[in-house]
Amino acid sequence: MASIRIGFFKDFKGADTLLFDVDHEGLNALIAWLKTVASSGRRIALDHFAGAVVQSGLHIDLACTPKGTGLVGTTGAGFLWQRSEEGWVEVIDKLAAMESGACHQYLEGPSDGVQVMASIGEYGDSWWRRHGRSRAEHPDNEAP
């Protein structure tokens, strides 16, 4: 079964970060799903990505737009990640390069308000139990 965990962390790796933590099956599922986002022409909530475990209280919409500005905060724990068709291809290519083993990639856009990072094989269940709690459970949401 694919593992895809998504969380937001303040001052993680030097910046506020949206983290996608996947295993190999999860990586392939994420790539396939992002291809759908890139070709759909509509705004899609990450909640609709079957199999993804999204940090409690976090809401992320993804969209393919002509300008593709990047990831920006909306309200509260909400984000909008917009990339152009070419931008989504770049994200997908960076994810595909992660097939070789434990590593991470920064999925930066033209003007991200928040850093986007994808990781495979670097964070495990115990890390997520300690750091992946909801904002309500972890009010300061300090860096792990």
N, CA, C and O atoms as a GROMACS GRO file, in nm:
protein
  576
    1MET      N    1   0.083  -0.118   0.000
    1MET     CA    2   0.000   0.000   0.000
    1MET      C    3   0.088   0.125   0.000
    1MET      O    4   0.187   0.131   0.072
    2ALA      N    5   0.052   0.221  -0.080
    2ALA     CA    6   0.128   0.345  -0.094
    2ALA      C    7   0.122   0.428   0.033
    2ALA      O    8   0.019   0.434   0.100
    3SER      N    9   0.232   0.493   0.066
    3SER     CA   10   0.238   0.584   0.180
    3SER      C   11   0.265   0.724   0.129
    3SER      O   12   0.366   0.750   0.065
    4ILE      N   13   0.172   0.816   0.160
    4ILE     CA   14   0.186   0.957   0.123
    4ILE      C   15   0.140   1.038   0.242
    4ILE      O   16   0.022   1.036   0.277
    5ARG      N   17   0.234   1.109   0.306
    5ARG     CA   18   0.200   1.193   0.420
    5ARG      C   19   0.235   1.337   0.385
    5ARG      O   20   0.339   1.364   0.326
    6ILE      N   21   0.145   1.428   0.422
    6ILE     CA   22   0.162   1.568   0.387
    6ILE      C   23   0.141   1.653   0.511
    6ILE      O   24   0.041   1.639   0.581
    7GLY      N   25   0.236   1.742   0.538
    7GLY     CA   26   0.224   1.828   0.654
    7GLY      C   27   0.290   1.962   0.629
    7GLY      O   28   0.375   1.977   0.541
    8PHE      N   29   0.250   2.060   0.709
    8PHE     CA   30   0.309   2.193   0.704
    8PHE      C   31   0.389   2.214   0.832
    8PHE      O   32   0.341   2.186   0.942
    9PHE      N   33   0.512   2.264   0.816
    9PHE     CA   34   0.602   2.284   0.930
    9PHE      C   35   0.668   2.421   0.919
    9PHE      O   36   0.729   2.454   0.818
   10LYS      N   37   0.654   2.500   1.026
   10LYS     CA   38   0.719   2.632   1.031
   10LYS      C   39   0.869   2.612   1.051
   10LYS      O   40   0.913   2.527   1.128
   11ASP      N   41   0.946   2.692   0.980
   11ASP     CA   42   1.092   2.695   0.992
   11ASP      C   43   1.154   2.555   0.986
   11ASP      O   44   1.238   2.519   1.069
   12PHE      N   45   1.113   2.478   0.888
   12PHE     CA   46   1.167   2.344   0.864
   12PHE      C   47   1.268   2.353   0.752
   12PHE      O   48   1.235   2.400   0.642
   13LYS      N   49   1.390   2.312   0.775
   13LYS     CA   50   1.497   2.322   0.675
   13LYS      C   51   1.516   2.468   0.634
   13LYS      O   52   1.546   2.498   0.518
   14GLY      N   53   1.498   2.560   0.730
   14GLY     CA   54   1.524   2.701   0.706
   14GLY      C   55   1.410   2.783   0.652
   14GLY      O   56   1.427   2.903   0.627
   15ALA      N   57   1.293   2.724   0.633
   15ALA     CA   58   1.179   2.799   0.580
   15ALA      C   59   1.049   2.728   0.618
   15ALA      O   60   1.049   2.609   0.648
   16ASP      N   61   0.939   2.801   0.617
   16ASP     CA   62   0.809   2.737   0.633
   16ASP      C   63   0.793   2.641   0.516
   16ASP      O   64   0.814   2.680   0.401
   17THR      N   65   0.756   2.516   0.545
   17THR     CA   66   0.765   2.411   0.444
   17THR      C   67   0.641   2.324   0.439
   17THR      O   68   0.589   2.281   0.543
   18LEU      N   69   0.593   2.298   0.318
   18LEU     CA   70   0.492   2.196   0.294
   18LEU      C   71   0.569   2.071   0.253
   18LEU      O   72   0.635   2.069   0.150
   19LEU      N   73   0.558   1.966   0.335
   19LEU     CA   74   0.636   1.843   0.316
   19LEU      C   75   0.547   1.731   0.263
   19LEU      O   76   0.443   1.700   0.321
   20PHE      N   77   0.590   1.672   0.152
   20PHE     CA   78   0.529   1.551   0.096
   20PHE      C   79   0.627   1.438   0.125
   20PHE      O   80   0.736   1.436   0.070
   21ASP      N   81   0.589   1.346   0.212
   21ASP     CA   82   0.675   1.234   0.248
   21ASP      C   83   0.613   1.108   0.190
   21ASP      O   84   0.500   1.074   0.222
   22VAL      N   85   0.687   1.038   0.103
   22VAL     CA   86   0.632   0.924   0.031
   22VAL      C   87   0.724   0.804   0.039
   22VAL      O   88   0.843   0.815   0.068
   23ASP      N   89   0.665   0.686   0.012
   23ASP     CA   90   0.746   0.568  -0.015
   23ASP      C   91   0.745   0.550  -0.167
   23ASP      O   92   0.688   0.633  -0.238
   24HIS      N   93   0.806   0.442  -0.219
   24HIS     CA   94   0.816   0.426  -0.365
   24HIS      C   95   0.678   0.415  -0.432
   24HIS      O   96   0.656   0.476  -0.537
   25GLU      N   97   0.588   0.340  -0.372
   25GLU     CA   98   0.453   0.330  -0.430
   25GLU      C   99   0.382   0.464  -0.421
   25GLU      O  100   0.312   0.504  -0.514
   26GLY      N  101   0.400   0.534  -0.310
   26GLY     CA  102   0.339   0.665  -0.292
   26GLY      C  103   0.394   0.766  -0.392
   26GLY      O  104   0.320   0.852  -0.441
   27LEU      N  105   0.523   0.758  -0.421
   27LEU     CA  106   0.585   0.846  -0.519
   27LEU      C  107   0.518   0.827  -0.655
   27LEU      O  108   0.482   0.925  -0.721
   28ASN      N  109   0.501   0.702  -0.697
   28ASN     CA  110   0.437   0.675  -0.826
   28ASN      C  111   0.292   0.722  -0.828
   28ASN      O  112   0.245   0.773  -0.929
   29ALA      N  113   0.221   0.704  -0.717
   29ALA     CA  114   0.082   0.750  -0.708
   29ALA      C  115   0.075   0.902  -0.714
   29ALA      O  116  -0.012   0.958  -0.780
   30LEU      N  117   0.168   0.970  -0.645
   30LEU     CA  118   0.170   1.116  -0.645
   30LEU      C  119   0.198   1.169  -0.785
   30LEU      O  120   0.134   1.264  -0.830
   31ILE      N  121   0.293   1.110  -0.854
   31ILE     CA  122   0.324   1.150  -0.991
   31ILE      C  123   0.201   1.135  -1.081
   31ILE      O  124   0.168   1.226  -1.156
   32ALA      N  125   0.134   1.021  -1.073
   32ALA     CA  126   0.014   0.999  -1.155
   32ALA      C  127  -0.094   1.101  -1.122
   32ALA      O  128  -0.160   1.153  -1.212
   33TRP      N  129  -0.112   1.131  -0.993
   33TRP     CA  130  -0.216   1.226  -0.954
   33TRP      C  131  -0.183   1.366  -1.003
   33TRP      O  132  -0.271   1.438  -1.049
   34LEU      N  133  -0.056   1.407  -0.993
   34LEU     CA  134  -0.016   1.540  -1.040
   34LEU      C  135  -0.032   1.553  -1.191
   34LEU      O  136  -0.059   1.662  -1.241
   35LYS      N  137  -0.015   1.445  -1.264
   35LYS     CA  138  -0.042   1.448  -1.408
   35LYS      C  139  -0.189   1.479  -1.433
   35LYS      O  140  -0.223   1.551  -1.527
   36THR      N  141  -0.277   1.425  -1.349
   36THR     CA  142  -0.420   1.454  -1.359
   36THR      C  143  -0.447   1.601  -1.329
   36THR      O  144  -0.524   1.666  -1.400
   37VAL      N  145  -0.384   1.653  -1.224
   37VAL     CA  146  -0.399   1.795  -1.189
   37VAL      C  147  -0.356   1.881  -1.307
   37VAL      O  148  -0.426   1.976  -1.344
   38ALA      N  149  -0.241   1.850  -1.366
   38ALA     CA  150  -0.186   1.930  -1.475
   38ALA      C  151  -0.275   1.931  -1.598
   38ALA      O  152  -0.276   2.029  -1.673
   39SER      N  153  -0.349   1.824  -1.619
   39SER     CA  154  -0.432   1.816  -1.740
   39SER      C  155  -0.580   1.848  -1.715
   39SER      O  156  -0.657   1.853  -1.811
   40SER      N  157  -0.620   1.868  -1.591
   40SER     CA  158  -0.762   1.883  -1.561
   40SER      C  159  -0.818   2.021  -1.592
   40SER      O  160  -0.935   2.034  -1.630
   41GLY      N  161  -0.736   2.124  -1.577
   41GLY     CA  162  -0.785   2.259  -1.600
   41GLY      C  163  -0.875   2.311  -1.489
   41GLY      O  164  -0.939   2.415  -1.506
   42ARG      N  165  -0.880   2.241  -1.377
   42ARG     CA  166  -0.962   2.290  -1.265
   42ARG      C  167  -0.884   2.282  -1.134
   42ARG      O  168  -0.780   2.218  -1.126
   43ARG      N  169  -0.938   2.348  -1.036
   43ARG     CA  170  -0.878   2.349  -0.902
   43ARG      C  171  -0.920   2.221  -0.829
   43ARG      O  172  -1.039   2.190  -0.824
   44ILE      N  173  -0.824   2.148  -0.774
   44ILE     CA  174  -0.852   2.020  -0.709
   44ILE      C  175  -0.796   2.022  -0.567
   44ILE      O  176  -0.680   2.056  -0.546
   45ALA      N  177  -0.880   1.987  -0.471
   45ALA     CA  178  -0.836   1.981  -0.332
   45ALA      C  179  -0.753   1.855  -0.310
   45ALA      O  180  -0.788   1.747  -0.358
   46LEU      N  181  -0.645   1.869  -0.237
   46LEU     CA  182  -0.558   1.756  -0.206
   46LEU      C  183  -0.633   1.648  -0.128
   46LEU      O  184  -0.594   1.532  -0.130
   47ASP      N  185  -0.740   1.688  -0.060
   47ASP     CA  186  -0.825   1.592   0.012
   47ASP      C  187  -0.882   1.485  -0.082
   47ASP      O  188  -0.917   1.375  -0.038
   48HIS      N  189  -0.891   1.518  -0.210
   48HIS     CA  190  -0.946   1.423  -0.308
   48HIS      C  191  -0.844   1.320  -0.356
   48HIS      O  192  -0.878   1.233  -0.436
   49PHE      N  193  -0.722   1.330  -0.310
   49PHE     CA  194  -0.617   1.237  -0.348
   49PHE      C  195  -0.627   1.115  -0.257
   49PHE      O  196  -0.580   1.118  -0.143
   50ALA      N  197  -0.688   1.010  -0.307
   50ALA     CA  198  -0.710   0.888  -0.228
   50ALA      C  199  -0.575   0.832  -0.182
   50ALA      O  200  -0.481   0.819  -0.260
   51GLY      N  201  -0.568   0.800  -0.055
   51GLY     CA  202  -0.448   0.740   0.001
   51GLY      C  203  -0.355   0.837   0.068
   51GLY      O  204  -0.266   0.796   0.143
   52ALA      N  205  -0.373   0.966   0.044
   52ALA     CA  206  -0.286   1.066   0.109
   52ALA      C  207  -0.335   1.092   0.251
   52ALA      O  208  -0.455   1.105   0.276
   53VAL      N  209  -0.242   1.100   0.343
   53VAL     CA  210  -0.273   1.137   0.481
   53VAL      C  211  -0.227   1.281   0.499
   53VAL      O  212  -0.107   1.310   0.502
   54VAL      N  213  -0.325   1.370   0.511
   54VAL     CA  214  -0.296   1.513   0.523
   54VAL      C  215  -0.305   1.552   0.669
   54VAL      O  216  -0.401   1.516   0.738
   55GLN      N  217  -0.206   1.626   0.716
   55GLN     CA  218  -0.203   1.674   0.854
   55GLN      C  219  -0.337   1.738   0.890
   55GLN      O  220  -0.394   1.814   0.812
   56SER      N  221  -0.386   1.706   1.006
   56SER     CA  222  -0.515   1.755   1.053
   56SER      C  223  -0.521   1.908   1.046
   56SER      O  224  -0.430   1.977   1.091
   57GLY      N  225  -0.630   1.959   0.989
   57GLY     CA  226  -0.651   2.103   0.979
   57GLY      C  227  -0.589   2.168   0.857
   57GLY      O  228  -0.612   2.286   0.832
   58LEU      N  229  -0.510   2.093   0.782
   58LEU     CA  230  -0.441   2.147   0.664
   58LEU      C  231  -0.529   2.129   0.541
   58LEU      O  232  -0.584   2.022   0.518
   59HIS      N  233  -0.541   2.236   0.459
   59HIS     CA  234  -0.617   2.227   0.334
   59HIS      C  235  -0.532   2.285   0.221
   59HIS      O  236  -0.480   2.396   0.232
   60ILE      N  237  -0.518   2.208   0.113
   60ILE     CA  238  -0.437   2.250   0.000
   60ILE      C  239  -0.515   2.227  -0.128
   60ILE      O  240  -0.563   2.117  -0.154
   61ASP      N  241  -0.528   2.332  -0.209
   61ASP     CA  242  -0.584   2.322  -0.343
   61ASP      C  243  -0.471   2.329  -0.443
   61ASP      O  244  -0.375   2.405  -0.425
   62LEU      N  245  -0.481   2.250  -0.549
   62LEU     CA  246  -0.383   2.252  -0.657
   62LEU      C  247  -0.453   2.291  -0.785
   62LEU      O  248  -0.569   2.256  -0.806
   63ALA      N  249  -0.382   2.364  -0.872
   63ALA     CA  250  -0.442   2.407  -0.998
   63ALA      C  251  -0.335   2.425  -1.103
   63ALA      O  252  -0.220   2.457  -1.074
   64CYS      N  253  -0.375   2.402  -1.228
   64CYS     CA  254  -0.290   2.430  -1.342
   64CYS      C  255  -0.341   2.561  -1.401
   64CYS      O  256  -0.453   2.570  -1.451
   65THR      N  257  -0.255   2.663  -1.394
   65THR     CA  258  -0.294   2.796  -1.441
   65THR      C  259  -0.188   2.848  -1.538
   65THR      O  260  -0.073   2.806  -1.532
   66PRO      N  261  -0.226   2.938  -1.627
   66PRO     CA  262  -0.128   2.988  -1.724
   66PRO      C  263  -0.004   3.052  -1.660
   66PRO      O  264   0.107   3.035  -1.709
   67LYS      N  265  -0.024   3.125  -1.550
   67LYS     CA  266   0.088   3.194  -1.486
   67LYS      C  267   0.165   3.102  -1.390
   67LYS      O  268   0.288   3.113  -1.380
   68GLY      N  269   0.097   3.012  -1.320
   68GLY     CA  270   0.163   2.915  -1.233
   68GLY      C  271   0.254   2.976  -1.130
   68GLY      O  272   0.374   2.950  -1.130
   69THR      N  273   0.200   3.058  -1.043
   69THR     CA  274   0.280   3.137  -0.950
   69THR      C  275   0.355   3.056  -0.844
   69THR      O  276   0.461   3.099  -0.800
   70GLY      N  277   0.304   2.942  -0.802
   70GLY     CA  278   0.369   2.862  -0.698
   70GLY      C  279   0.274   2.836  -0.584
   70GLY      O  280   0.153   2.834  -0.602
   71LEU      N  281   0.330   2.815  -0.463
   71LEU     CA  282   0.250   2.784  -0.344
   71LEU      C  283   0.237   2.909  -0.259
   71LEU      O  284   0.336   2.972  -0.223
   72VAL      N  285   0.113   2.946  -0.228
   72VAL     CA  286   0.087   3.061  -0.143
   72VAL      C  287  -0.013   3.022  -0.035
   72VAL      O  288  -0.099   2.936  -0.056
   73GLY      N  289  -0.001   3.086   0.080
   73GLY     CA  290  -0.096   3.065   0.188
   73GLY      C  291  -0.226   3.136   0.155
   73GLY      O  292  -0.226   3.242   0.092
   74THR      N  293  -0.336   3.077   0.198
   74THR     CA  294  -0.466   3.143   0.181
   74THR      C  295  -0.511   3.187   0.319
   74THR      O  296  -0.461   3.287   0.370
   75THR      N  297  -0.604   3.116   0.381
   75THR     CA  298  -0.649   3.152   0.515
   75THR      C  299  -0.618   3.040   0.613
   75THR      O  300  -0.627   2.922   0.577
   76GLY      N  301  -0.583   3.075   0.735
   76GLY     CA  302  -0.557   2.974   0.837
   76GLY      C  303  -0.450   2.876   0.791
   76GLY      O  304  -0.338   2.915   0.760
   77ALA      N  305  -0.487   2.748   0.787
   77ALA     CA  306  -0.396   2.643   0.744
   77ALA      C  307  -0.426   2.603   0.600
   77ALA      O  308  -0.418   2.485   0.565
   78GLY      N  309  -0.461   2.701   0.517
   78GLY     CA  310  -0.493   2.673   0.378
   78GLY      C  311  -0.386   2.723   0.283
   78GLY      O  312  -0.319   2.823   0.308
   79PHE      N  313  -0.371   2.650   0.173
   79PHE     CA  314  -0.272   2.686   0.071
   79PHE      C  315  -0.330   2.662  -0.068
   79PHE      O  316  -0.418   2.579  -0.087
   80LEU      N  317  -0.278   2.738  -0.164
   80LEU     CA  318  -0.310   2.719  -0.304
   80LEU      C  319  -0.178   2.700  -0.378
   80LEU      O  320  -0.092   2.788  -0.376
   81TRP      N  321  -0.164   2.584  -0.443
   81TRP     CA  322  -0.043   2.553  -0.519
   81TRP      C  323  -0.078   2.559  -0.666
   81TRP      O  324  -0.146   2.470  -0.718
   82GLN      N  325  -0.031   2.664  -0.734
   82GLN     CA  326  -0.059   2.684  -0.876
   82GLN      C  327   0.070   2.674  -0.956
   82GLN      O  328   0.169   2.739  -0.925
   83ARG      N  329   0.066   2.592  -1.058
   83ARG     CA  330   0.177   2.582  -1.151
   83ARG      C  331   0.120   2.582  -1.292
   83ARG      O  332   0.006   2.542  -1.313
   84SER      N  333   0.200   2.627  -1.385
   84SER     CA  334   0.161   2.618  -1.526
   84SER      C  335   0.176   2.472  -1.570
   84SER      O  336   0.228   2.390  -1.494
   85GLU      N  337   0.131   2.441  -1.688
   85GLU     CA  338   0.147   2.304  -1.738
   85GLU      C  339   0.296   2.266  -1.739
   85GLU      O  340   0.332   2.155  -1.700
   86GLU      N  341   0.380   2.358  -1.785
   86GLU     CA  342   0.525   2.333  -1.785
   86GLU      C  343   0.578   2.319  -1.643
   86GLU      O  344   0.667   2.238  -1.616
   87GLY      N  345   0.523   2.399  -1.552
   87GLY     CA  346   0.564   2.392  -1.411
   87GLY      C  347   0.532   2.258  -1.348
   87GLY      O  348   0.613   2.203  -1.273
   88TRP      N  349   0.413   2.204  -1.378
   88TRP     CA  350   0.377   2.072  -1.325
   88TRP      C  351   0.468   1.964  -1.386
   88TRP      O  352   0.504   1.869  -1.317
   89VAL      N  353   0.504   1.978  -1.514
   89VAL     CA  354   0.597   1.882  -1.575
   89VAL      C  355   0.730   1.886  -1.501
   89VAL      O  356   0.791   1.782  -1.476
   90GLU      N  357   0.777   2.006  -1.466
   90GLU     CA  358   0.902   2.019  -1.390
   90GLU      C  359   0.891   1.951  -1.254
   90GLU      O  360   0.983   1.880  -1.212
   91VAL      N  361   0.779   1.971  -1.183
   91VAL     CA  362   0.757   1.906  -1.053
   91VAL      C  363   0.760   1.754  -1.070
   91VAL      O  364   0.826   1.683  -0.994
   92ILE      N  365   0.688   1.705  -1.169
   92ILE     CA  366   0.680   1.560  -1.195
   92ILE      C  367   0.818   1.504  -1.229
   92ILE      O  368   0.853   1.395  -1.183
   93ASP      N  369   0.896   1.577  -1.309
   93ASP     CA  370   1.032   1.532  -1.343
   93ASP      C  371   1.120   1.524  -1.219
   93ASP      O  372   1.198   1.429  -1.204
   94LYS      N  373   1.109   1.622  -1.130
   94LYS     CA  374   1.188   1.620  -1.006
   94LYS      C  375   1.147   1.502  -0.918
   94LYS      O  376   1.231   1.438  -0.856
   95LEU      N  377   1.017   1.476  -0.912
   95LEU     CA  378   0.970   1.361  -0.834
   95LEU      C  379   1.020   1.230  -0.894
   95LEU      O  380   1.063   1.141  -0.821
   96ALA      N  381   1.014   1.218  -1.026
   96ALA     CA  382   1.058   1.096  -1.093
   96ALA      C  383   1.206   1.069  -1.066
   96ALA      O  384   1.248   0.953  -1.061
   97ALA      N  385   1.285   1.174  -1.049
   97ALA     CA  386   1.429   1.158  -1.022
   97ALA      C  387   1.454   1.100  -0.883
   97ALA      O  388   1.567   1.062  -0.852
   98MET      N  389   1.351   1.093  -0.800
   98MET     CA  390   1.366   1.041  -0.663
   98MET      C  391   1.355   0.889  -0.656
   98MET      O  392   1.366   0.832  -0.548
   99GLU      N  393   1.334   0.824  -0.767
   99GLU     CA  394   1.316   0.678  -0.772
   99GLU      C  395   1.435   0.601  -0.717
   99GLU      O  396   1.420   0.486  -0.674
  100SER      N  397   1.554   0.661  -0.718
  100SER     CA  398   1.675   0.586  -0.686
  100SER      C  399   1.694   0.553  -0.538
  100SER      O  400   1.772   0.463  -0.506
  101GLY      N  401   1.626   0.622  -0.448
  101GLY     CA  402   1.644   0.589  -0.306
  101GLY      C  403   1.618   0.708  -0.217
  101GLY      O  404   1.557   0.806  -0.260
  102ALA      N  405   1.664   0.699  -0.093
  102ALA     CA  406   1.638   0.803   0.007
  102ALA      C  407   1.696   0.936  -0.038
  102ALA      O  408   1.816   0.948  -0.063
  103CYS      N  409   1.610   1.036  -0.049
  103CYS     CA  410   1.652   1.169  -0.091
  103CYS      C  411   1.535   1.265  -0.077
  103CYS      O  412   1.426   1.226  -0.035
  104HIS      N  413   1.558   1.389  -0.112
  104HIS     CA  414   1.449   1.486  -0.118
  104HIS      C  415   1.473   1.582  -0.233
  104HIS      O  416   1.584   1.595  -0.285
  105GLN      N  417   1.366   1.649  -0.271
  105GLN     CA  418   1.370   1.748  -0.377
  105GLN      C  419   1.291   1.870  -0.331
  105GLN      O  420   1.189   1.857  -0.264
  106TYR      N  421   1.339   1.988  -0.368
  106TYR     CA  422   1.264   2.111  -0.346
  106TYR      C  423   1.186   2.139  -0.474
  106TYR      O  424   1.244   2.144  -0.583
  107LEU      N  425   1.056   2.157  -0.460
  107LEU     CA  426   0.968   2.173  -0.576
  107LEU      C  427   0.928   2.319  -0.590
  107LEU      O  428   0.809   2.352  -0.592
  108GLU      N  429   1.027   2.406  -0.600
  108GLU     CA  430   1.002   2.548  -0.598
  108GLU      C  431   0.931   2.597  -0.725
  108GLU      O  432   0.949   2.544  -0.835
  109GLY      N  433   0.851   2.700  -0.702
  109GLY     CA  434   0.781   2.766  -0.812
  109GLY      C  435   0.836   2.907  -0.828
  109GLY      O  436   0.926   2.947  -0.755
  110PRO      N  437   0.781   2.982  -0.922
  110PRO     CA  438   0.831   3.116  -0.951
  110PRO      C  439   0.828   3.211  -0.831
  110PRO      O  440   0.919   3.293  -0.814
  111SER      N  441   0.724   3.202  -0.749
  111SER     CA  442   0.715   3.296  -0.636
  111SER      C  443   0.646   3.231  -0.516
  111SER      O  444   0.545   3.281  -0.466
  112ASP      N  445   0.700   3.119  -0.472
  112ASP     CA  446   0.642   3.048  -0.358
  112ASP      C  447   0.645   3.134  -0.232
  112ASP      O  448   0.744   3.199  -0.202
  113GLY      N  449   0.534   3.133  -0.160
  113GLY     CA  450   0.530   3.195  -0.029
  113GLY      C  451   0.572   3.096   0.078
  113GLY      O  452   0.605   3.134   0.190
  114VAL      N  453   0.572   2.967   0.042
  114VAL     CA  454   0.608   2.858   0.132
  114VAL      C  455   0.691   2.759   0.051
  114VAL      O  456   0.660   2.732  -0.065
  115GLN      N  457   0.796   2.706   0.111
  115GLN     CA  458   0.880   2.607   0.046
  115GLN      C  459   0.804   2.475   0.030
  115GLN      O  460   0.731   2.436   0.121
  116VAL      N  461   0.820   2.408  -0.083
  116VAL     CA  462   0.760   2.277  -0.105
  116VAL      C  463   0.873   2.175  -0.117
  116VAL      O  464   0.966   2.192  -0.196
  117MET      N  465   0.864   2.069  -0.037
  117MET     CA  466   0.968   1.968  -0.036
  117MET      C  467   0.904   1.830  -0.044
  117MET      O  468   0.805   1.802   0.025
  118ALA      N  469   0.959   1.744  -0.128
  118ALA     CA  470   0.917   1.604  -0.135
  118ALA      C  471   1.033   1.520  -0.083
  118ALA      O  472   1.150   1.548  -0.112
  119SER      N  473   1.000   1.416  -0.008
  119SER     CA  474   1.102   1.331   0.053
  119SER      C  475   1.063   1.185   0.038
  119SER      O  476   0.945   1.149   0.044
  120ILE      N  477   1.164   1.102   0.019
  120ILE     CA  478   1.143   0.958   0.017
  120ILE      C  479   1.252   0.893   0.102
  120ILE      O  480   1.371   0.918   0.083
  121GLY      N  481   1.209   0.809   0.197
  121GLY     CA  482   1.302   0.733   0.279
  121GLY      C  483   1.378   0.812   0.384
  121GLY      O  484   1.474   0.760   0.441
  122GLU      N  485   1.338   0.935   0.412
  122GLU     CA  486   1.410   1.016   0.511
  122GLU      C  487   1.335   1.029   0.643
  122GLU      O  488   1.398   1.048   0.747
  123TYR      N  489   1.204   1.018   0.642
  123TYR     CA  490   1.123   1.035   0.763
  123TYR      C  491   1.036   0.911   0.776
  123TYR      O  492   0.978   0.864   0.678
  124GLY      N  493   1.027   0.860   0.895
  124GLY     CA  494   0.951   0.738   0.916
  124GLY      C  495   0.833   0.760   1.008
  124GLY      O  496   0.798   0.873   1.042
  125ASP      N  497   0.772   0.649   1.046
  125ASP     CA  498   0.654   0.656   1.133
  125ASP      C  499   0.683   0.727   1.265
  125ASP      O  500   0.602   0.807   1.310
  126SER      N  501   0.797   0.699   1.326
  126SER     CA  502   0.826   0.761   1.456
  126SER      C  503   0.844   0.913   1.441
  126SER      O  504   0.801   0.988   1.528
  127TRP      N  505   0.906   0.958   1.332
  127TRP     CA  506   0.921   1.102   1.309
  127TRP      C  507   0.783   1.168   1.296
  127TRP      O  508   0.759   1.272   1.355
  128TRP      N  509   0.694   1.106   1.218
  128TRP     CA  510   0.561   1.163   1.198
  128TRP      C  511   0.480   1.160   1.328
  128TRP      O  512   0.400   1.251   1.353
  129ARG      N  513   0.497   1.058   1.410
  129ARG     CA  514   0.427   1.055   1.539
  129ARG      C  515   0.472   1.172   1.628
  129ARG      O  516   0.392   1.230   1.700
  130ARG      N  517   0.600   1.204   1.622
  130ARG     CA  518   0.653   1.314   1.703
  130ARG      C  519   0.621   1.451   1.645
  130ARG      O  520   0.589   1.544   1.720
  131HIS      N  521   0.629   1.466   1.513
  131HIS     CA  522   0.623   1.598   1.453
  131HIS      C  523   0.502   1.624   1.364
  131HIS      O  524   0.474   1.740   1.332
  132GLY      N  525   0.431   1.524   1.324
  132GLY     CA  526   0.324   1.541   1.227
  132GLY      C  527   0.188   1.568   1.286
  132GLY      O  528   0.086   1.553   1.218
  133ARG      N  529   0.186   1.608   1.412
  133ARG     CA  530   0.058   1.633   1.479
  133ARG      C  531  -0.011   1.754   1.419
  133ARG      O  532   0.050   1.835   1.349
  134SER      N  533  -0.140   1.764   1.448
  134SER     CA  534  -0.216   1.879   1.398
  134SER      C  535  -0.172   2.006   1.468
  134SER      O  536  -0.108   2.000   1.573
  135ARG      N  537  -0.205   2.119   1.412
  135ARG     CA  538  -0.172   2.248   1.474
  135ARG      C  539  -0.237   2.259   1.610
  135ARG      O  540  -0.179   2.318   1.702
  136ALA      N  541  -0.356   2.205   1.626
  136ALA     CA  542  -0.425   2.213   1.755
  136ALA      C  543  -0.347   2.138   1.863
  136ALA      O  544  -0.341   2.182   1.978
  137GLU      N  545  -0.289   2.025   1.826
  137GLU     CA  546  -0.212   1.946   1.922
  137GLU      C  547  -0.073   2.004   1.943
  137GLU      O  548  -0.009   1.976   2.045
  138HIS      N  549  -0.026   2.082   1.850
  138HIS     CA  550   0.111   2.133   1.850
  138HIS      C  551   0.104   2.283   1.821
  138HIS      O  552   0.144   2.327   1.713
  139PRO      N  553   0.052   2.364   1.916
  139PRO     CA  554   0.017   2.502   1.887
  139PRO      C  555   0.127   2.588   1.827
  139PRO      O  556   0.098   2.672   1.742
  140ASP      N  557   0.251   2.570   1.867
  140ASP     CA  558   0.358   2.651   1.811
  140ASP      C  559   0.407   2.596   1.677
  140ASP      O  560   0.475   2.666   1.602
  141ASN      N  561   0.372   2.473   1.649
  141ASN     CA  562   0.414   2.406   1.525
  141ASN      C  563   0.563   2.432   1.499
  141ASN      O  564   0.604   2.465   1.388
  142GLU      N  565   0.642   2.416   1.606
  142GLU     CA  566   0.784   2.444   1.595
  142GLU      C  567   0.852   2.346   1.501
  142GLU      O  568   0.799   2.240   1.469
  143ALA      N  569   0.968   2.385   1.457
  143ALA     CA  570   1.043   2.303   1.364
  143ALA      C  571   1.081   2.172   1.429
  143ALA      O  572   1.123   2.170   1.544
  144PRO      N  573   1.068   2.061   1.357
  144PRO     CA  574   1.107   1.930   1.410
  144PRO      C  575   1.257   1.922   1.428
  144PRO      O  576   1.308   1.819   1.472
   0.00000   0.00000   0.00000
